[in-house]
Amino acid sequence: MALFIGRRINQVCTVEKDGHPLSPRWSLSLRNHSPAGFNWGYSGSGPAQLALALLLEETTVKEALHLYQPFKRAVVSRFEGDRWQATSEGFQTILAKLRETHPYREWEEEEVEDEA
């Protein structure tokens, strides 16, 4: 079971997974919401970036892209204060509920290639 810890010091937000820094690079390469990095406690771009980064650690890329906005609203926007911690087990419990309420359908791909 992985342990995630978020800290905000002097307006800079960092997140660790099992003691190792979680970088926003991978999530930024998929969806660039917040080049300034992660944040939490509200429903904006920094929390969206964090939600995507957390889900990339917990599930497939396709599912992370599908569920990160509902995950942001259900989890990341509700983190309070300058420090929080959560477990992958807790995230998986929430993911199971989101999979029921937000089923993935192949035909609802977010990015569809234009036909030439």
MODELLER restraints for C-alpha pairs under 7 A, 6 or more apart:
rsr = mdl.restraints
at = mdl.atoms
rsr.add(forms.Gaussian(group=physical.xy_distance, feature=features.Distance(at['CA:1:A'], at['CA:87:A']), mean=6.60, stdev=0.5))
rsr.add(forms.Gaussian(group=physical.xy_distance, feature=features.Distance(at['CA:1:A'], at['CA:88:A']), mean=5.82, stdev=0.5))
rsr.add(forms.Gaussian(group=physical.xy_distance, feature=features.Distance(at['CA:1:A'], at['CA:89:A']), mean=6.26, stdev=0.5))
rsr.add(forms.Gaussian(group=physical.xy_distance, feature=features.Distance(at['CA:2:A'], at['CA:17:A']), mean=6.54, stdev=0.5))
rsr.add(forms.Gaussian(group=physical.xy_distance, feature=features.Distance(at['CA:2:A'], at['CA:18:A']), mean=5.83, stdev=0.5))
rsr.add(forms.Gaussian(group=physical.xy_distance, feature=features.Distance(at['CA:2:A'], at['CA:87:A']), mean=5.61, stdev=0.5))
rsr.add(forms.Gaussian(group=physical.xy_distance, feature=features.Distance(at['CA:2:A'], at['CA:88:A']), mean=5.20, stdev=0.5))
rsr.add(forms.Gaussian(group=physical.xy_distance, feature=features.Distance(at['CA:3:A'], at['CA:17:A']), mean=5.66, stdev=0.5))
rsr.add(forms.Gaussian(group=physical.xy_distance, feature=features.Distance(at['CA:3:A'], at['CA:18:A']), mean=5.16, stdev=0.5))
rsr.add(forms.Gaussian(group=physical.xy_distance, feature=features.Distance(at['CA:3:A'], at['CA:86:A']), mean=6.01, stdev=0.5))
rsr.add(forms.Gaussian(group=physical.xy_distance, feature=features.Distance(at['CA:3:A'], at['CA:87:A']), mean=4.62, stdev=0.5))
rsr.add(forms.Gaussian(group=physical.xy_distance, feature=features.Distance(at['CA:3:A'], at['CA:88:A']), mean=6.52, stdev=0.5))
rsr.add(forms.Gaussian(group=physical.xy_distance, feature=features.Distance(at['CA:4:A'], at['CA:15:A']), mean=6.86, stdev=0.5))
rsr.add(forms.Gaussian(group=physical.xy_distance, feature=features.Distance(at['CA:4:A'], at['CA:16:A']), mean=5.50, stdev=0.5))
rsr.add(forms.Gaussian(group=physical.xy_distance, feature=features.Distance(at['CA:4:A'], at['CA:17:A']), mean=4.51, stdev=0.5))
rsr.add(forms.Gaussian(group=physical.xy_distance, feature=features.Distance(at['CA:4:A'], at['CA:18:A']), mean=6.33, stdev=0.5))
rsr.add(forms.Gaussian(group=physical.xy_distance, feature=features.Distance(at['CA:4:A'], at['CA:85:A']), mean=5.48, stdev=0.5))
rsr.add(forms.Gaussian(group=physical.xy_distance, feature=features.Distance(at['CA:4:A'], at['CA:86:A']), mean=5.23, stdev=0.5))
rsr.add(forms.Gaussian(group=physical.xy_distance, feature=features.Distance(at['CA:4:A'], at['CA:87:A']), mean=5.90, stdev=0.5))
rsr.add(forms.Gaussian(group=physical.xy_distance, feature=features.Distance(at['CA:5:A'], at['CA:15:A']), mean=5.54, stdev=0.5))
rsr.add(forms.Gaussian(group=physical.xy_distance, feature=features.Distance(at['CA:5:A'], at['CA:16:A']), mean=5.24, stdev=0.5))
rsr.add(forms.Gaussian(group=physical.xy_distance, feature=features.Distance(at['CA:5:A'], at['CA:17:A']), mean=6.67, stdev=0.5))
rsr.add(forms.Gaussian(group=physical.xy_distance, feature=features.Distance(at['CA:5:A'], at['CA:84:A']), mean=5.75, stdev=0.5))
rsr.add(forms.Gaussian(group=physical.xy_distance, feature=features.Distance(at['CA:5:A'], at['CA:85:A']), mean=4.34, stdev=0.5))
rsr.add(forms.Gaussian(group=physical.xy_distance, feature=features.Distance(at['CA:5:A'], at['CA:86:A']), mean=6.62, stdev=0.5))
rsr.add(forms.Gaussian(group=physical.xy_distance, feature=features.Distance(at['CA:6:A'], at['CA:14:A']), mean=5.70, stdev=0.5))
rsr.add(forms.Gaussian(group=physical.xy_distance, feature=features.Distance(at['CA:6:A'], at['CA:15:A']), mean=4.29, stdev=0.5))
rsr.add(forms.Gaussian(group=physical.xy_distance, feature=features.Distance(at['CA:6:A'], at['CA:16:A']), mean=6.50, stdev=0.5))
rsr.add(forms.Gaussian(group=physical.xy_distance, feature=features.Distance(at['CA:6:A'], at['CA:83:A']), mean=5.40, stdev=0.5))
rsr.add(forms.Gaussian(group=physical.xy_distance, feature=features.Distance(at['CA:6:A'], at['CA:84:A']), mean=5.19, stdev=0.5))
rsr.add(forms.Gaussian(group=physical.xy_distance, feature=features.Distance(at['CA:6:A'], at['CA:85:A']), mean=6.23, stdev=0.5))
rsr.add(forms.Gaussian(group=physical.xy_distance, feature=features.Distance(at['CA:7:A'], at['CA:13:A']), mean=5.66, stdev=0.5))
rsr.add(forms.Gaussian(group=physical.xy_distance, feature=features.Distance(at['CA:7:A'], at['CA:14:A']), mean=5.39, stdev=0.5))
rsr.add(forms.Gaussian(group=physical.xy_distance, feature=features.Distance(at['CA:7:A'], at['CA:15:A']), mean=6.39, stdev=0.5))
rsr.add(forms.Gaussian(group=physical.xy_distance, feature=features.Distance(at['CA:7:A'], at['CA:82:A']), mean=5.50, stdev=0.5))
rsr.add(forms.Gaussian(group=physical.xy_distance, feature=features.Distance(at['CA:7:A'], at['CA:83:A']), mean=4.54, stdev=0.5))
rsr.add(forms.Gaussian(group=physical.xy_distance, feature=features.Distance(at['CA:7:A'], at['CA:84:A']), mean=6.84, stdev=0.5))
rsr.add(forms.Gaussian(group=physical.xy_distance, feature=features.Distance(at['CA:8:A'], at['CA:14:A']), mean=6.43, stdev=0.5))
rsr.add(forms.Gaussian(group=physical.xy_distance, feature=features.Distance(at['CA:8:A'], at['CA:82:A']), mean=4.66, stdev=0.5))
rsr.add(forms.Gaussian(group=physical.xy_distance, feature=features.Distance(at['CA:8:A'], at['CA:83:A']), mean=6.39, stdev=0.5))
rsr.add(forms.Gaussian(group=physical.xy_distance, feature=features.Distance(at['CA:13:A'], at['CA:38:A']), mean=5.89, stdev=0.5))
rsr.add(forms.Gaussian(group=physical.xy_distance, feature=features.Distance(at['CA:13:A'], at['CA:39:A']), mean=5.88, stdev=0.5))
rsr.add(forms.Gaussian(group=physical.xy_distance, feature=features.Distance(at['CA:15:A'], at['CA:21:A']), mean=5.97, stdev=0.5))
rsr.add(forms.Gaussian(group=physical.xy_distance, feature=features.Distance(at['CA:15:A'], at['CA:22:A']), mean=5.48, stdev=0.5))
rsr.add(forms.Gaussian(group=physical.xy_distance, feature=features.Distance(at['CA:16:A'], at['CA:22:A']), mean=5.20, stdev=0.5))
rsr.add(forms.Gaussian(group=physical.xy_distance, feature=features.Distance(at['CA:24:A'], at['CA:37:A']), mean=6.33, stdev=0.5))
rsr.add(forms.Gaussian(group=physical.xy_distance, feature=features.Distance(at['CA:24:A'], at['CA:53:A']), mean=6.35, stdev=0.5))
rsr.add(forms.Gaussian(group=physical.xy_distance, feature=features.Distance(at['CA:27:A'], at['CA:49:A']), mean=6.59, stdev=0.5))
rsr.add(forms.Gaussian(group=physical.xy_distance, feature=features.Distance(at['CA:27:A'], at['CA:52:A']), mean=5.97, stdev=0.5))
rsr.add(forms.Gaussian(group=physical.xy_distance, feature=features.Distance(at['CA:27:A'], at['CA:53:A']), mean=5.17, stdev=0.5))
rsr.add(forms.Gaussian(group=physical.xy_distance, feature=features.Distance(at['CA:33:A'], at['CA:45:A']), mean=5.09, stdev=0.5))
rsr.add(forms.Gaussian(group=physical.xy_distance, feature=features.Distance(at['CA:33:A'], at['CA:46:A']), mean=6.86, stdev=0.5))
rsr.add(forms.Gaussian(group=physical.xy_distance, feature=features.Distance(at['CA:33:A'], at['CA:48:A']), mean=6.70, stdev=0.5))
rsr.add(forms.Gaussian(group=physical.xy_distance, feature=features.Distance(at['CA:33:A'], at['CA:49:A']), mean=5.81, stdev=0.5))
rsr.add(forms.Gaussian(group=physical.xy_distance, feature=features.Distance(at['CA:34:A'], at['CA:45:A']), mean=5.39, stdev=0.5))
rsr.add(forms.Gaussian(group=physical.xy_distance, feature=features.Distance(at['CA:34:A'], at['CA:46:A']), mean=5.24, stdev=0.5))
rsr.add(forms.Gaussian(group=physical.xy_distance, feature=features.Distance(at['CA:34:A'], at['CA:49:A']), mean=6.08, stdev=0.5))
rsr.add(forms.Gaussian(group=physical.xy_distance, feature=features.Distance(at['CA:37:A'], at['CA:46:A']), mean=6.07, stdev=0.5))
rsr.add(forms.Gaussian(group=physical.xy_distance, feature=features.Distance(at['CA:38:A'], at['CA:46:A']), mean=4.58, stdev=0.5))
rsr.add(forms.Gaussian(group=physical.xy_distance, feature=features.Distance(at['CA:38:A'], at['CA:47:A']), mean=6.07, stdev=0.5))
rsr.add(forms.Gaussian(group=physical.xy_distance, feature=features.Distance(at['CA:38:A'], at['CA:49:A']), mean=5.90, stdev=0.5))
rsr.add(forms.Gaussian(group=physical.xy_distance, feature=features.Distance(at['CA:38:A'], at['CA:50:A']), mean=5.10, stdev=0.5))
rsr.add(forms.Gaussian(group=physical.xy_distance, feature=features.Distance(at['CA:39:A'], at['CA:46:A']), mean=4.43, stdev=0.5))
rsr.add(forms.Gaussian(group=physical.xy_distance, feature=features.Distance(at['CA:39:A'], at['CA:47:A']), mean=4.86, stdev=0.5))
rsr.add(forms.Gaussian(group=physical.xy_distance, feature=features.Distance(at['CA:39:A'], at['CA:50:A']), mean=6.61, stdev=0.5))
rsr.add(forms.Gaussian(group=physical.xy_distance, feature=features.Distance(at['CA:40:A'], at['CA:46:A']), mean=6.72, stdev=0.5))
rsr.add(forms.Gaussian(group=physical.xy_distance, feature=features.Distance(at['CA:40:A'], at['CA:47:A']), mean=4.77, stdev=0.5))
rsr.add(forms.Gaussian(group=physical.xy_distance, feature=features.Distance(at['CA:40:A'], at['CA:76:A']), mean=5.48, stdev=0.5))
rsr.add(forms.Gaussian(group=physical.xy_distance, feature=features.Distance(at['CA:40:A'], at['CA:77:A']), mean=5.44, stdev=0.5))
rsr.add(forms.Gaussian(group=physical.xy_distance, feature=features.Distance(at['CA:40:A'], at['CA:79:A']), mean=5.99, stdev=0.5))
rsr.add(forms.Gaussian(group=physical.xy_distance, feature=features.Distance(at['CA:41:A'], at['CA:76:A']), mean=6.41, stdev=0.5))
rsr.add(forms.Gaussian(group=physical.xy_distance, feature=features.Distance(at['CA:41:A'], at['CA:77:A']), mean=4.31, stdev=0.5))
rsr.add(forms.Gaussian(group=physical.xy_distance, feature=features.Distance(at['CA:41:A'], at['CA:78:A']), mean=5.21, stdev=0.5))
rsr.add(forms.Gaussian(group=physical.xy_distance, feature=features.Distance(at['CA:41:A'], at['CA:79:A']), mean=4.93, stdev=0.5))
rsr.add(forms.Gaussian(group=physical.xy_distance, feature=features.Distance(at['CA:41:A'], at['CA:80:A']), mean=5.41, stdev=0.5))
rsr.add(forms.Gaussian(group=physical.xy_distance, feature=features.Distance(at['CA:42:A'], at['CA:77:A']), mean=4.33, stdev=0.5))
rsr.add(forms.Gaussian(group=physical.xy_distance, feature=features.Distance(at['CA:42:A'], at['CA:78:A']), mean=6.88, stdev=0.5))
rsr.add(forms.Gaussian(group=physical.xy_distance, feature=features.Distance(at['CA:43:A'], at['CA:72:A']), mean=6.98, stdev=0.5))
rsr.add(forms.Gaussian(group=physical.xy_distance, feature=features.Distance(at['CA:43:A'], at['CA:73:A']), mean=6.45, stdev=0.5))
rsr.add(forms.Gaussian(group=physical.xy_distance, feature=features.Distance(at['CA:43:A'], at['CA:77:A']), mean=5.18, stdev=0.5))
rsr.add(forms.Gaussian(group=physical.xy_distance, feature=features.Distance(at['CA:47:A'], at['CA:72:A']), mean=6.32, stdev=0.5))
rsr.add(forms.Gaussian(group=physical.xy_distance, feature=features.Distance(at['CA:47:A'], at['CA:76:A']), mean=5.99, stdev=0.5))
rsr.add(forms.Gaussian(group=physical.xy_distance, feature=features.Distance(at['CA:47:A'], at['CA:77:A']), mean=6.45, stdev=0.5))
rsr.add(forms.Gaussian(group=physical.xy_distance, feature=features.Distance(at['CA:48:A'], at['CA:69:A']), mean=6.44, stdev=0.5))
rsr.add(forms.Gaussian(group=physical.xy_distance, feature=features.Distance(at['CA:48:A'], at['CA:72:A']), mean=5.84, stdev=0.5))
rsr.add(forms.Gaussian(group=physical.xy_distance, feature=features.Distance(at['CA:51:A'], at['CA:68:A']), mean=5.40, stdev=0.5))
rsr.add(forms.Gaussian(group=physical.xy_distance, feature=features.Distance(at['CA:51:A'], at['CA:71:A']), mean=6.29, stdev=0.5))
rsr.add(forms.Gaussian(group=physical.xy_distance, feature=features.Distance(at['CA:51:A'], at['CA:72:A']), mean=5.18, stdev=0.5))
rsr.add(forms.Gaussian(group=physical.xy_distance, feature=features.Distance(at['CA:51:A'], at['CA:76:A']), mean=6.29, stdev=0.5))
rsr.add(forms.Gaussian(group=physical.xy_distance, feature=features.Distance(at['CA:52:A'], at['CA:64:A']), mean=6.19, stdev=0.5))
rsr.add(forms.Gaussian(group=physical.xy_distance, feature=features.Distance(at['CA:52:A'], at['CA:65:A']), mean=6.90, stdev=0.5))
rsr.add(forms.Gaussian(group=physical.xy_distance, feature=features.Distance(at['CA:52:A'], at['CA:68:A']), mean=5.07, stdev=0.5))
rsr.add(forms.Gaussian(group=physical.xy_distance, feature=features.Distance(at['CA:55:A'], at['CA:64:A']), mean=5.12, stdev=0.5))
rsr.add(forms.Gaussian(group=physical.xy_distance, feature=features.Distance(at['CA:55:A'], at['CA:68:A']), mean=6.69, stdev=0.5))
rsr.add(forms.Gaussian(group=physical.xy_distance, feature=features.Distance(at['CA:56:A'], at['CA:64:A']), mean=5.72, stdev=0.5))
